[in-house]
Amino acid sequence: MTVNKKVSYWNILPLHVLFAAMYPALALLAFNLTEVTPQVVIRPLWVSAAMGLATLILAWIVTREWRRAGLVATLFIALFFSYGHLYHALDEIQLGGVFIFRHRTMLVLWAALGAWGGWAFWKKPLPLATITSALNLATLALVIMPLVQVGAPVVGDAFASARETRPEAATPPEVRGDAPDVYYIILDAHGRADVLSQHTGYDSSTFLNSLKEMGFYVADCSQTNYSLTLLSLSSSLNYSHLEELTNDAGGVDFQSAIADSALRRFLERRGYETVAFASGFRMTEIKNVDYYFEPGSPKGGEFEAQLLDTTLWSAFVDIGITPAFDVSAENYRDRTLLTLATLKDLPDLAGPQFVFAHIVSPHPPYIFDAQGNFHDVAFKEQDELAPLEMAPLYRAQAEFIDAQILEVVRVILEKSDVPPIIIIQGDHGPLVKDRFIRAPILNAYYLPNGQDGLYPSISPVNSFRVVLNDYFGQNLPMLEDLSRFSSDYRDPFDYRVVENSCVK
């Protein structure tokens, strides 16, 4: 008598190899979701899956049994993807003044684990069906967790985009022929002149005096309202403190606050078109606009470099066997140069424009010298620098970006038929943990109707209150110029107030 037993492929197929290979990229995406778009994970997922399959096939060639091959492959994948995490957690541990977890130590340990584990999975008698089923289930659960974390915001973004889609009005808004273009140019991490001079050695007086000669007002005592980019821009673009932007859950939807800001809605109701640029920072990339500019064919990015830094690959990079893989510097360069070049062409567009340009400079990576020559550097190399070592790199990049902004402003003023409104601001100061260095910012205004509403300590929350009052007939009261230092986007109200000691 023949008995047909139902075959459970869940106990036979080593799917855990693929799940284990895909998990690190998905987990890293979930952890960095406020800074990158989900699309950055596509290539790493394909590469990771291909690596998992290749490892499985190689293991099968040795073991000639798929489930044993799966165990060996998953072991090697786990060792590969966990190496960097463990190394960075242990590399500062000393015993008798000697660092004991160096690459030479870790690599020997990893090789021993791989050899012993591989031999055991190949030769030892094991309940292969039970282990395969358990590993399939465990690794599937691991993959599902970051997918849920990633999927919830993506679905939310889709609904938000649907809500933000602006239907064509039956009667288009009336556009005044003398309506000025409005430029809001953010130079990320650009500090105030006195702070830059003291802590980086950069004398920005030439830059500021040139702005003043062109008619700008420079707020010499300005401080950011918030020390983190998303908080700062959410506040300034809605000309409100964050307490006014909280949702029903008591938090702030930063992406919506930036992409669908009160300022944008106000100007678009008055016939303005919106222009935005790729910044490399997902939450400040406003894509549902009339004109969106980004470089073509990105060359990879910091996400992939960060993923590799958590793997065994990082050991071979550190000891010089393989070159560092980090093309993020090229992407930063391309985005920065594209934005600077395109800003000069915007006066040629018909109709009034609201231009939002988040230029991630002089914020790291420090890829430009003072003359604009390109440094092909890796994030990792600069992350390991002490503040004093970063100062000359910051100074050089600030000199370059300031010179470029002067040229951009000159061209805009020369080509604009109607004198534009231009605000050039740092969202916060240099990237240090000292709140008294991070709070003071660059804050410059070109307001052709006059500068009566401006004052030395004006902060970004009041910038567009002045503009809307003076140019659009509003009567918005000035808010208190509070500066708040916090370090966690998840808890924006856990801050310390930074007193402004500047007196003008």
N, C-alpha and C positions, 0 to 999 in steps of 0.2 A: 504494500500500500504506500502510495506517495503522498506526503504531507507538504502542502505549499505554505510556507511561512511568509508572512508579509515582511518585506525588507524595509527597514527604517534607514533611509539615507542620512538622517540626522546623526545616526550612530556610526556611519561609515565614512561620509565625506568630511574631510578636515576643513570645514568652512572657517574654523577659528584662525587659520593662517591669514585669510583675507581680512577678517574682522580685526585681528591684532595689528596688521599692517596699516589699516586705515584709521584706527583709533587715534594715534598721536596727532595727525594733522587735524582731525575733527576737534579734538580736545583743545589744541592750540587756537583754532578758529573761535571756539566758544569763549575762551579766555580773553581773546582780543577783539571781540565782536564790535566794540564801540569804536575801534580804530581802523578796521579793514572791512571790505565788502566780502560777502560769502564767496564770490567768484574766485578769490585768491586761492581757495583750497582745491580747485579743480585739478590743476596740474600736479600738485603734491599727492593728491589722492590716486591719480592714474599711475604716477611713478611708484608710490608705495604699494599699490595693488600688484603692479608688474614685478616689483622686487619680491613681494610675497610669493607670487606664482613661481618665479625663477628659483627662489630658495626651496620651495616645495619640490619642484622637479629635480633639482640637484640632490636633495635629500632622498628622493625616491630612487634615483640612480644608484645610491649607496645601499639603501635599506630594502628596496624592492617590495615595499608594503606601504600603501598610501597613508594609513593611520599612523604608523611609526614615522613615516616621512613628515607627516603633519606636526607631530610632537617636536621633532628635531627642528623643523622650519620655524615654528612658533617660538621655540626657545631662542633661536638665533635672532629672530625679529625683536623679541623682548630685550635681549642683550644689546642689540644695535640701538634701539630707540630709547632705552633707559640710561645709557652710559652718560650722556651729557648732564642729565638731571642729577644723577648721583654724584658725578664729579664736581659739579658746581656747588652741591650741598656740602661736600666734604673737603674741598681743596684748601680751606683755611685752617683745618685742624692740625695742631702741632703736638708733638711729643718730644719733650726735652729740647724745645726750640727748633725742631726739625719738622717740616711739612711731610706728613707720612702718606698722604693720598695724592701723589703725583701721577702723571700719566704712566710712567714706567711701572709703578706699583699697580695701578688700576688695570692696565692692559694685561699684565701677567695674570691678575685675578680673573679678568674677563675671559682670557684664553683658557684658564683652568676650568672655569664654570662651563664654558662652551664644550670643551673636550669631555669633561666628566658627564655632563648632562646629555650630550649627543650620544655618547657611548651607552649610557643607561637606557635612553629611549630606543636605541637600536637593538640592544642585545637582551635587556632584562625582560623576563616574562611579566606582562602587564595586562590588566583588563582594558583592552584597547577601545572596545565599544563604549564602556562606561566613561572612560576618560575623554574620549572624543566628544561624546554627547555633552558632558559637563563643560568642557572647554568651549564648545560651540555656543552653549547657552550663556556662559559667563562673558565671553567676548562680544556676543551680540548685545548683551545688556550694556556693556561698556560703550559700544557704538551708539546705542539708542540715546544714552544720556546727553552727549554733546549735540546730537541731532535735534533733540527737543529744545535744548538751550538756544541753538541757532535758529530753529524753525519758528519759534514763537515770535521773536522780533521781526523775522522776515515776513511772516504773515501780517504782523502789525504794520510793517512798513507798506505792504501792499494795500491794506485798507486805508492807511494814511494818505498814500499817493492818490487813491481813488477820491478821497475827501478833498485833497488839495487840487484836483483837476478843476480848472476854472472853465465853466461853460461860456461859450460865446454870448456876450450880452446882445440883447435885441437891438439896443442902441449903444454903439461903441462910446466909451467915455470921451468926453471932450478933452482934446490935448491943446494946451496953450502953446502958441508958437514960440514964446519966450521961456518955456519951461527948461530949467537947467538940468543937464545930466548930473547924476549923483554918484560919486565914486567913493566906495568904502574899501580902503586898502589896508589889510591887516598884515603887518610884518611880525611874524610869530617870534615871541621872546625878545623883542626889541625894547631894551630898557631906556630909562631916562638918562639924559646927558651926564648929570653929576654922578650917578651910580656907575655908569659905564666907565667914566674917567677914573674913578676911584678903584674899581674892582677888576677892570679888564685893560686899563691903560688906553682905551680908545677915546680920543678927543673928537667928538662929533660936532664941534662948533662950526666947522666949514659946511657941513651938511645943513645944520639948522639955520645958519646965517643965509645960506643960499635959498632955503625955503622962505625965509622972511623977506629977502629981496624980491621974491616972486609974489609977495603979498600974503603969505601964510602967517597965521597966528600960531605960535608954539606955546603950549601950556607947560611952563617950566616946572610946575609942582604937581603934575598929574600923577595919579596912582590908579592902577586897575581896580575894578570893583571886586574881582574874583581872580584867584591865582592860577586857575586851570582854564584851558582854552574853551571847553564846552560851556562852562559856567559863565565865563566872561562874555562870549559872543551871544549866548542866549539872553543875557541881560542887556547888552548894548543894542542888539537888533530889535528888542522889544521895549527899549527905553524904560525898563522896570527892574527892580530888584527881584531876586528869584522867588521870594515869598509870594509875589503876585502871579507867578507862573506855575504854581503847584497844581497837580491834577488831583483827582478824587482819592488816589492812594497816598497822597502826601509827598509824591516825588515830582520830578521835572522831566518831561519828555524833551530831552535836549535836541534830538534830531528834528522834531516837529517845530520846536521853538526857533531853530535856525533856518530850516528850509521853508517854513510857512510863517515867517515872523510878522509881527505887527507892522514893521516898517515896509516890508515887501507888499503886504496887502494894501497898506495905505497908498503907496506909490502906484501900484498897478490899477487901483480904482481910479486913479487920475491919469491913466493912459500911458504909464511908463512900461517899458519892456525891461525884463530882468536878464542880466548877463552874469554868468558864473564860470568858475574854472575848476579843473581838477587840482586837488591839493595833496592827495595821497592820504588824507585823513577823512574816513568815510562820512563822519557826522557833519563835516563842513562842505561836502561836495553836493551842491544843490543842482540836481540834474533835470528836474521838471521846470525848466526855464525856457525863455525864448532863444537864448544863445548860450550854449555850453561848450567850452573849449577844453580839450585834453589831448595829450600826445598820442599818436598812433603806436600800435604794437609795443606795449610795455614789455620790458626785458626781464620780467620776474620781479622779485621784490624782497623787502625786508621780512615778509612773512616766511618765505622759503628759507632765507638765511637764518632766521630765528629757529625754524624747525630743525635745520641741519645742525645748529649749535647745540641742540639737545641730544644729538645722536653720537655714535662712535666716530662719525666723520670728523667731529670737532677735535678729537685727539690727534688725528693725522694732520689737521690744519695747524694745530698748536705746535707740533714738533717739526713742521716744515716738510712733511712728505707730500701733502697735497695743497694746492692754493686755496685761499679763502674764497668761498662762493658767496658773493654779496654784490648784486647788481643794483641794489636799492639806491646807491649814490647816483648812478646814471639816471634812474627814474626821477630822483629829486632834481637833478640838473635839468632834465628835459622839461619837467613841469614848471620849474622856476623860469627858465628862459622863454618858454612858450607864453607864460602869463605876462612877463615883462614886454615881450614883443607885441602881443595882441592888444595890450592896454593902449599902445600908441595908435592902433588902428580904429579904436572904438568911436572916436569922434566922427568917423565917416558914416556910421550907421544913422539911418533916418529916425527921427523921433526921439523923445527923451528916454534915456537909459538909466536904470539903476544897476550899478556895477558892483558886484561883491567879489573881491579878490583876496583870498586867504593864501598868502605867500609864506611858506614854511621856511623862513629865513629871517634873521640869523640863527634861528633854531637849528640844532644839529639834525642831520649829519653836516659836518663842516667840510663842504666839498669845493668851496671857492677860496682862492687867495684874494688879496686886495685888488689884484689886476683882473680877476675873473678866470684865472687858470684853474683847470679842473683837477681836484684831488680824488683819485679813485680809491676811496677808503671804505672799510667795513664798519658798520655800526659797532660791532664787538670791540674793535680796536679803540674807538673813541669812548665807549662806555667804561673802559678800564682806566681812563685818564683821570687824574686828580684835578680839582677845580683850577689850580694854578697852571696846570698843563693845558687846560682847555682855553684859558683866557686869550692867548695869542691867536688860536684858531677862531674863536668867537670874534675877536677884534678884526681879523682879516676879512671874514665873511660879512661882518657888519659894514666895513668900509666899502666892499664891493656892492652890496645890495643898496646902500645909501646912494652911491654914485649912480646906479641904474635907476633908482626911483627919481632922482633929480632929472635925469634925461626923460623919463616917462612923463613927469609933470610938465616939463617944458614943451614937449610935443603936444600933450593934451591941451594945454593953454593956448598954444599957437593955432591948433586946428579946430578948436571949438568955436562955432558961430555965436553961441550963447555962453557967457562965462559959466563954467561948471562949479558945482560944489564938490570939494575933495576933502576927505578926512583920511589921514594916515595915522594909524595907531599900532602900538604893540598890544597884543591881547594880555600879556603879562611880561615881566622882565626876564632876565637870564635864568637858565634852568639850574637853579641852586635851591637848597632847602631853607635858606635864610629868608624869612618873609620880608625883611627890610630891604633886601636886594631884589626880590622877585616882584614886589608890589609897584615900585616906580616904573612908569612906562613913557615911551614916546607918544605924543599926542599933538598932532598938528592939523590945522584947519585952513582951508581956502574958502572963504565965504565972501563972494564979491559984493554983496550988499552991505557989508560992514561987519565989525567984530564986537558989537556992543554987548551981546549976550555971553561972550566968552570971558574966562577968568583963569588965572594961573593954575588953580587946583581942580579945574573941571575934570570929571571922570567920565568914562564911556557911557554910563547910564544916562547922562544928561546931554550927550553929544547931539543926538537926533531930536531931543526936545528943543534945543536951540534952533536947529535947522527947520523943524516943522513949524515952530512959532514964527520965525523970521521970514520964511519963504512960502509957507502954505497956510498962513492965517490961523494957526492953532493957538491955543492959550494954555499950554501945558505947564504946570508948575515945576520948578527945579526940585529934584530929589536930593537927599543928603548924599554927599560924596563919600560913602563908606567904602573902605577897602578891607577885604576879608581873605584870609589865608586858610586854605583847606587842601588836603592831599588825596581825597578820595571822591571820585565822581558818584559813587553809590550812596554817599552820605554828604551831600553838598552843604548841609547846614551845620556840619561839625567843623566850625571854623573859629579862627581867632581874628579879632579886629586889629588891623595894622594902622597905628596912628601915623598921621602925616606930619613929619617934623620939618618939612620944607616950608620956608617962609619967603614970600616975594612981595 
